[in-house]
Amino acid sequence: MAAISYLIWLTTREGIRPEVAAGLLRHFGTAEAVYYADAGEYELLSLPARLSRSLLDKNLDGAERVLEQCDRQGIFLLTCQDAAYPERLGQMDDHPLLLYGKGSLPRVDGEVAVGVVGSRRCTPYGQSMAGRITMELARSGAVVVSGLAEGIDAAALKGALQGGGRVISVLAGGVDVVYPACNRWLYQDIQAAGAVLSEAPPGTRPEGWRFPVRNRILSGLSLGVLVVEAGERSGALITAHHALDQGRDVFAVPGPADAPMSVGTNDLISRGEARLIRSAWDILWEYTGRYPQKLTFPPPLTAEEAEGRLAPDPASAARETPPEPEEVPRPETPEEAQLPLLDRAELDRLGDEQRAILRLLAERRLTADELVGRTDIPARRVNTALTILQAQGYLQELPGRRFCAAVRLEQDQ
């Protein structure tokens, strides 16, 4: 039996907490040794009765079903014993023994990874600050880590994607369970530009108790955690306190003194637990000396450029505007005739797949799925190319998750 099966068996025992699972692995040495231990050995550890009973269930069929699900859905597994497992997580007493993922996980230990958390019921101010800060973090080379909730999480991830950066989303449920469903478009974009991670096996529903447990992974992956908006009892404050316990930096965006959504962030600042943040630079300067090869400082975007990238959620716009028929060519309007010209030399500097996609979008408005069908480029690489082209200003996203070129191509003149 493969060692991974024993790890899945161990981490899916009823009533097992992360710190207990990690403690059992340290005590016995391997998950296989935990599996083959008997009742007497478990009794010496004074384990809860429910957990002891679950450990005595030696059936591995559930672990095999999990492995089959992962194979079927293209989910990768990363164990705490793998070389690619982040050392930042391994330093935690309650580190996850096993991570499930979709997408491509950056080598986190060498990255300026910044966690961003905040309220689901955020204000327009909080949403704007989250988007602007993460967009500039991403443009400078930082990796943004967040959840997938509505509000600050979604705004932070969208800002980072619009900045052309890499992102990691840590989920409370399985990596195949999109929650909330309205963020499916964001979930797909994250996989194209980074990874979604979870310690829960596929199919796990995101029950409420899983979110605080998940938060320790989000902060553990990061050098520092930024809290944008948080009420007095916000879950974002749990992540901030995890970060403090783990020796991570904590940052907070201040808000109006009488604003309910700023109570938590203002308290963090006033108690000296978090550093006051007004822009991405307030965070980046902390790490420029330690990670000079990772960070760059491109010219800042104008307010108009930033607002253009941080447009309203396309999913909501899609519900209001019906998609155009696939086969209708895009007529040139007077506004489109004034688009900037992309000369042949600049076009040639793009990758082959990016050029093919841009040429198609210069003729028609297409979705990512339609581009896959027309080019035979795998969906993941199409999404990556769209993200890069959009970050470079060569295309724009329209309602209905359709895309069109934001430039004219020289060969078409």
Summary of the structure (lengths in Angstrom):
residues: 413
radius of gyration: 23.1
end to end distance: 63.5
largest distance: 81.2
contacts: 1387
relative contact order: 0.10
helix: 47%
strand: 13%
